Amino acid sequence: MIADRYKQLMLPYLEHGAPWQSQGHEKIPKLYGLPVGFSEPATVVPRWDIINFDLEKEPGVPTQYRYLKIFE
């Protein structure tokens, strides 16, 4: 989740994908292959005046993390 104030700045860099790649009619924008969403305006949720982004990760240890093998 990225703060709404960066939406216009980020839009040119987002990948929107082809219609056949999404399961529904909705195309989820991606940045470097990761799904991206924008927050509500800071007037609605005041914490977005301070926070620039909120990263959500899947629980657990990654099973196919290619950079771990560099250090083994």
ABEGO torsion letter per residue (X at the ends): XBBAAAAAAAAAABBAEBAAABABABBBBBBGGBBBBBBBBAAABAAAAABABBBBBBBEBBABBAAAAAAX
